[in-house]
């Protein structure tokens, strides 16, 4: 897309955002969670001026943290959740709820130049800041482990990452970029992220020259058959083919991009809800996939499969639960809409 060939500006915002879905409004605080808000400041990195933000000599990362409420004490495994373009750290509470209920701490950075809810109040996202977002993942891990209140709750040997859309790209390079990877990440799950390498190559994400690290980090790719955004992000299956095992891909048949996070908007006549973004921001432009009218899986069903795959994957690789690994490998037999590909 033309919007990915130059730095994202207001005039090119609609084309560039076609790569990543805008998050739907977050739902309320679920029961069983304790939310802790943290603001960590990296004095060694700046935030550049962009999207109407004047810039800052230091990099402030506001972070939402959810911990289990009752049911024993930590330390628990930590999962870092990364939101997508113009997303928010609390836009996938169905995932947060599922993980925390199973004994995880979930931390979600509010990336300053790609979040609709960041303190920077950006008018437009700047995807050239993704390289800094990858470093933010490590910075937030460092900060949590140095935080006297948070550190006792976290097992530093059991750290995972997950993210939706642009957040999936962020999570990918935090695990598999030779110059950007964090060796503490023991497992990663990428949701609707397409091929992160192709996305980085076709746009300015600040990741030019980042080599692939041949490391055996367990990885789960969650993809949707009717994901309009992901089909713009390279060849299907390319990221899965690139990484070493253990690797898993769960393809949700008749699933879409926006139903991975919270929200259940469904246009009439089986229109793909991914296309609502293009209707609003790129009227009259023919977007591949938006012409289709096929029955879709529905938000609740897609989100349920997403939660089951994620919890089984992290239980298997952060808790070394062999039964969870069995659940993950059996997901295609339990759900007709899920197709599993895997290699140990």
Buried (B, 14 or more C-beta within 10 A) or exposed (E): BEBBEBBBEEEBBBBBBBBBBBBBEBBEBBEEBEBBEBEBBBEEBEBBEBBEBEEBEEBBBBBBBBBBEEEEEBBBBBBBBBBBBBBBBBBBBBBBBBBBBBBBBBBBBBBBBBBBBBBBEBEBBBBBBBBBBBBBBBBBBBBBBEBEEBBEBBBEEBBBBBBBBBBBBBBBBBBBBEEBBBEBBBBBBBBBBBBBBBBBBBBBBBBEEBEEBEEEBBBBBBBBBBBBBBBBBBEBBBBBEBBBEBBBBBBBBBBBBBBBBBBEEBEEEEBBBBBBBBBEBBEEEEBEBBEEEEEBBBBEBBBBBBBBBBBBBBBBBBBEBEEBBEBBBEBBEEBEBBBBEBEE
